[in-house]
Amino acid sequence: MNKQIDLSGMVQAPTNVGTHAGYMPGFGNDFETEALPDALPQGMNSPQRCNYGLYGEQLSGTAFTHVRPERTWCYRIRPSVKHSHRYERINLPYWKSAPHVVDNVTSLGQYRWDPVPHAGEKLTWLTGMRTMTTAGDVNTQVGMAAHIYLVTDSMVYSFFYSADSERLIVPQEGCLRFCTELGIIDIEPKEIAIIPRGLVYRVEVLDGPCRGFVCENYGQKFDLPHRGPIGANCMANPRDFKSPVAAFEDRETPSTVTIKWCGEFHETKIGHSPLDVVAWHGNYAPCKYDLRTYCPVGSILFDHPDPSIFTVLTAPSGEPGTANIDFVLFRERWMVAEDTFRPPWYHKNVMSELMGNIYGQYDAKPTGFIPGGMSLHNMMLPHGPDRDAFEKASRANLGPDKLDHTMSFMFETRFPQHLTEFAGKEAPLQDDYIDCWTDLEKKFDGTPGKK
């Protein structure tokens, strides 16, 4: 594995009571943290003069009049207008945004891909992004895009932010560090990270090469789903989400900031690091989450519940109960239901389902869907178990069974997902995937009472 040194050089807040290894627990909490003592004003947001000669600045993730405004007050070495200069449009050819419909690629179909391989070239977070699907419209802030990232090298004196979207990052291989304006997040496989819209960051390789998945959310922010009758516990618990303590750089080094805005990429040159927030307080912040802390729930008597019970995060749409995006996790769990077909049943629905495999086998597809791979079942297209999975589940001895060593996920959206040219022509598409249902047999027997 390729080991790279820590390039951040960031001054980080001490770990205080209520923090763990440089993180503060809670989802959507109002946090406060400072990397220097008394850098954070108390009792007010905008004093006439801030300590240490800092500038006060607010970063807003929602409108001011939102029912629950999401905003963070930052106390920084320079206001962020000093991190912005004249812009020049640049091209990142593999990174696409919706609407993106390619004439010579057919998006209608059931598709599956092997892992996108490492090609031996040096790639950063920006140059290694490969868009697989897009949905909705980035300009009207609805829908999403799904990407694969291949990263071998750290961003050096280079920074990025997206004005279009927040990002949900799902590593499958290697370890990454996100040095953000509000602190440092390290993630590895079996963890995820959420980077809010508008937040500046740099990505460093801690252990590479790295590969993983990204859901680019154009719409409303990810939130925890309502548990309904499940109640107050299980699924993803808020305390298991961790936001970073304050960390900053005071570095006078020529740097590049790349911005994604309305699907286009723009570059600006500055003479210093923009990661200069010494203290902050608020509820608009990046976070990480360990997928191993997700507590699945399910049937303890009969029948297979809807996969909604496996929702980790949801980004609502304008239609109640129908998500812009659901992030759904299929991990290790016990299956005990009596007289029940236990794998996911055959179905077609209004949601478009893009799946990724982090490790192990997915129970509905015991072969072919390998770690690092992806599949796409678009809206109103039928799908379900292959023949081997159906036959095994139909004849299994239905005692308690541990589904072990498995972790797959789904980016599910109410919008159709359109393939990019990369997904349709360059990525390792399994041309024979559709054939996994060919051997399903007609079993109909009109004899009354016969199963």
Residue pairs with C-beta under 8 A, 6 or more apart in sequence:
1 174
1 207
1 208
1 209
2 152
2 205
2 207
2 208
2 209
3 207
4 153
4 154
4 204
4 205
4 206
4 208
6 177
6 204
6 206
7 154
7 156
7 204
8 177
8 179
8 184
8 202
8 204
8 247
8 249
9 249
9 251
10 179
10 184
10 247
10 248
10 249
10 275
11 35
11 36
11 247
11 248
11 249
11 250
12 22
12 35
12 183
12 184
12 245
12 246
12 247
13 22
13 33
13 34
13 35
13 183
13 245
13 246
13 247
14 245
15 21
15 22
15 245
16 245
18 24
18 25
19 25
19 245
20 242
22 183
22 184
22 244
22 245
23 185
23 242
23 243
23 244
23 245
23 288
24 31
24 33
24 242
24 243
24 244
24 245
25 239
25 240
25 241
25 242
26 238
26 239
26 241
26 243
27 224
27 236
27 238
27 241
27 287
28 70
28 223
28 238
28 283
29 238
29 243
29 283
30 281
30 282
30 283
31 243
31 280
31 281
31 282
31 283
31 285
32 40
32 279
32 280
32 281
33 40
33 183
33 245
33 246
33 279
33 280
33 281
34 40
34 75
34 246
34 278
34 279
34 280
35 245
35 246
35 247
35 248
35 278
35 279
36 52
36 278
36 279
38 51
39 50
39 51
39 52
39 54
39 75
39 246
39 278
39 279
40 75
40 279
40 280
40 281
41 47
41 50
41 51
41 56
41 75
45 56
45 58
45 73
46 56
46 73
47 56
50 56
50 75
51 75
52 278
54 75
54 76
54 77
54 278
54 279
55 75
55 76
55 77
55 78
55 79
56 73
56 74
56 75
57 73
57 74
57 75
57 76
57 79
57 80
58 71
58 72
58 73
58 74
59 71
59 72
59 73
59 74
59 181
59 198
59 199
59 282
59 284
60 69
60 70
60 71
60 284
61 70
61 71
61 72
61 196
61 197
61 198
61 221
61 284
62 68
62 69
62 70
62 71
62 221
63 69
70 221
70 282
70 283
70 284
71 282
71 283
71 284
72 182
72 280
72 281
72 282
72 283
72 284
72 285
73 280
73 281
73 282
74 181
74 182
74 277
74 279
74 280
75 277
75 278
75 279
75 280
76 181
76 248
76 276
76 277
76 278
77 248
77 250
77 276
77 278
78 272
78 276
80 200
80 274
82 270
82 272
83 200
83 257
83 270
83 272
83 274
84 257
84 268
84 270
85 268
85 269
85 270
86 268
87 259
87 266
87 267
87 268
88 266
88 267
88 268
89 264
89 265
89 266
89 267
90 258
90 265
90 266
90 267
91 265
92 126
92 127
92 129
92 265
94 129
94 130
94 131
94 422
95 126
95 129
95 130
95 131
95 147
95 260
95 265
96 131
96 134
96 145
96 263
96 420
97 131
97 134
97 138
97 145
97 164
97 216
97 260
97 262
97 263
98 134
98 135
98 136
98 137
98 138
98 143
98 144
98 145
98 218
98 263
98 418
99 134
99 136
99 137
99 138
99 418
100 131
100 134
100 418
100 420
101 107
101 418
102 418
102 419
102 420
102 421
102 424
104 421
104 424
105 419
105 420
105 421
105 423
105 424
105 425
106 419
106 424
107 133
107 378
107 416
107 417
107 418
107 419
108 378
108 381
109 378
109 381
109 434
110 375
110 376
110 377
110 378
110 381
110 383
110 433
110 434
111 375
111 376
111 419
111 423
111 429
111 430
111 433
112 368
112 369
112 373
112 374
112 375
112 376
112 429
112 430
112 433
113 132
113 373
113 374
113 375
113 423
113 427
113 428
113 429
113 430
114 370
114 372
114 373
114 428
114 430
115 172
115 211
115 370
115 371
115 372
115 373
115 428
116 130
116 148
116 150
116 211
116 372
116 427
116 428
117 428
118 150
118 152
118 209
118 211
119 150
121 152
122 152
122 153
123 150
123 151
123 152
123 153
124 151
124 153
124 154
124 155
124 158
124 203
125 149
125 151
125 155
125 160
125 176
125 203
126 155
126 158
126 160
126 258
128 149
128 150
128 151
128 152
129 147
129 148
129 149
129 214
130 147
130 148
130 149
130 150
130 422
130 427
131 145
131 146
131 147
131 420
131 422
131 423
132 146
132 147
132 148
132 354
132 374
132 376
132 419
132 420
132 422
132 423
132 427
133 145
133 146
133 354
133 376
133 417
133 418
133 419
133 420
133 423
134 143
134 144
134 145
134 146
134 417
134 418
134 420
135 143
135 144
135 145
135 352
135 413
135 415
135 416
135 417
135 418
136 142
136 143
136 144
136 218
136 219
136 324
136 413
136 415
137 143
137 218
138 145
138 164
138 165
138 218
138 262
138 263
139 262
139 263
141 164
141 218
141 219
142 218
142 219
142 317
142 318
142 324
142 415
143 218
143 219
143 324
143 413
143 415
144 165
144 215
144 216
144 217
144 218
144 219
144 324
144 325
144 411
144 413
144 415
145 165
145 215
145 216
145 218
146 213
146 214
146 215
146 216
146 354
146 374
146 411
146 417
147 213
147 214
147 215
147 216
148 211
148 212
148 213
148 214
148 374
148 427
149 169
149 210
149 211
149 212
149 213
149 214
150 209
150 210
150 211
151 174
151 176
151 203
151 205
151 208
151 209
151 210
151 211
152 205
152 208
152 209
152 210
153 205
153 208
154 202
154 203
154 204
154 205
155 202
155 203
155 204
157 253
157 254
157 255
157 256
157 273
158 202
158 255
158 256
158 257
158 258
159 200
159 201
159 202
159 255
159 256
159 257
159 258
159 273
159 274
159 275
160 200
160 201
160 202
160 203
160 257
160 258
160 259
160 260
161 198
161 199
161 200
161 201
161 257
161 259
161 260
162 197
162 198
162 216
162 259
162 260
163 197
163 198
163 259
163 260
163 261
163 262
164 197
164 216
164 218
164 260
164 261
164 262
164 263
165 197
165 216
165 217
165 218
165 260
166 194
166 195
166 196
166 197
166 216
166 217
166 221
166 222
167 193
167 194
167 195
167 214
167 215
167 216
167 217
168 192
168 193
168 194
168 214
168 215
168 217
168 222
168 313
168 327
169 176
169 178
169 187
169 192
169 193
169 194
169 195
169 212
169 213
169 214
170 192
170 212
170 213
170 214
170 215
170 356
170 358
170 409
171 187
171 188
171 189
171 191
171 192
171 210
171 211
171 212
172 189
172 211
172 212
172 213
172 356
172 357
172 358
172 359
172 371
172 372
173 189
173 209
173 210
173 211
173 212
173 372
174 188
174 189
174 205
174 206
174 207
174 208
174 209
174 210
174 211
174 212
175 186
175 187
175 188
175 205
175 206
175 207
175 208
175 210
176 186
176 187
176 203
176 204
176 205
176 206
176 210
176 212
177 184
177 185
177 186
177 203
177 204
177 205
177 206
178 184
178 185
178 186
178 187
178 193
178 195
178 201
178 202
178 203
178 286
179 201
179 202
179 203
179 204
179 247
179 249
179 275
180 195
180 199
180 200
180 201
180 244
180 275
180 286
181 199
181 200
181 201
181 274
181 275
181 276
181 277
182 199
182 243
182 244
182 246
182 247
182 277
182 280
182 285
182 286
183 243
183 244
183 245
183 246
183 247
183 285
183 286
184 244
184 247
185 193
185 244
185 286
185 287
185 288
186 206
186 288
187 193
187 288
188 207
189 212
189 358
189 359
190 290
190 291
190 292
190 358
190 359
190 407
191 288
191 289
191 290
191 291
192 288
192 289
192 291
192 312
192 327
193 286
193 287
193 288
193 289
194 222
194 286
194 287
194 288
194 289
194 313
195 201
195 286
196 221
196 284
196 285
196 286
197 221
199 286
200 257
200 274
200 275
201 275
201 286
202 275
211 372
213 356
213 374
213 409
213 411
215 325
215 327
215 411
217 315
217 324
217 325
218 324
219 315
219 316
219 317
219 324
219 325
220 315
220 316
220 317
220 324
221 315
222 313
222 314
222 315
222 325
222 327
223 313
223 314
223 315
223 316
224 235
224 236
224 238
224 313
224 314
225 235
225 308
225 311
225 312
225 313
225 314
225 326
227 234
227 235
230 297
230 309
233 295
234 295
234 296
234 297
235 294
235 295
235 296
235 297
235 309
235 311
235 312
236 289
236 293
236 294
236 295
236 312
236 313
237 293
237 295
240 289
240 290
240 293
241 287
241 288
241 289
242 287
242 288
242 289
243 285
243 286
243 287
244 285
244 286
246 277
246 278
246 279
246 280
247 275
248 275
248 276
248 277
248 278
249 273
249 275
249 276
250 273
250 276
251 272
251 273
252 271
252 272
253 271
253 272
253 273
254 269
254 270
254 271
255 269
255 270
255 271
255 272
255 273
255 274
256 267
256 268
256 269
256 270
257 267
257 268
257 269
257 270
257 274
258 265
258 266
258 267
259 265
259 266
259 267
259 268
289 312
291 312
291 329
291 331
291 358
291 407
292 331
294 312
294 329
294 331
296 309
296 310
296 329
296 331
296 333
297 309
298 305
298 309
298 333
298 335
298 337
299 305
299 336
299 337
299 340
300 336
300 337
301 337
301 338
302 337
302 338
302 339
302 340
303 337
303 340
304 337
304 340
304 341
304 342
304 343
304 344
304 345
307 328
307 330
307 344
307 410
308 326
308 328
310 328
310 329
310 330
311 326
311 327
311 328
312 327
312 328
312 329
313 326
313 327
314 323
314 325
314 326
314 327
315 323
315 324
315 325
315 326
316 323
316 324
317 323
317 324
317 414
319 414
322 350
322 351
322 414
323 351
323 412
323 413
323 414
324 413
324 414
324 415
325 411
325 412
325 413
326 351
326 410
326 411
326 412
326 413
327 409
327 410
327 411
327 412
328 409
328 410
328 412
329 407
329 408
329 409
330 362
330 363
330 406
330 407
330 408
330 409
330 410
331 406
331 407
332 402
332 403
332 404
332 405
332 406
332 407
333 402
333 403
334 400
334 401
334 402
334 403
335 342
335 400
335 401
335 402
335 403
336 400
336 401
337 398
338 398
339 398
340 398
341 393
341 394
342 363
342 393
342 396
342 398
342 401
343 363
343 364
343 385
343 389
343 390
343 393
344 363
344 364
344 384
344 385
345 384
345 385
346 382
346 383
346 384
346 385
347 382
347 383
347 384
348 380
348 381
348 382
348 383
349 379
349 380
350 379
350 380
350 414
351 379
351 412
351 413
351 414
352 376
352 377
352 378
352 379
352 412
352 413
352 414
352 415
352 416
352 417
353 376
353 377
353 378
353 383
353 410
353 411
353 412
354 374
354 375
354 376
354 410
354 411
354 412
354 417
355 362
355 369
355 374
355 375
355 376
355 377
355 408
355 409
355 410
355 411
356 372
356 373
356 374
356 408
356 409
356 410
356 411
357 369
357 370
357 371
357 372
357 373
357 374
357 407
357 408
358 371
358 407
358 408
358 409
359 371
359 405
359 406
359 407
360 371
360 404
360 405
360 406
360 407
360 408
361 369
361 405
361 406
362 369
362 406
362 408
363 389
363 403
363 406
364 384
364 385
364 386
364 389
365 375
365 385
365 386
365 389
365 436
366 386
366 388
366 389
366 392
367 386
367 388
368 386
368 430
368 433
368 436
369 375
369 408
375 433
376 417
376 419
377 383
378 416
378 417
379 414
379 415
379 416
384 390
384 437
385 393
386 436
386 437
387 436
387 437
387 439
387 440
387 441
390 440
423 429
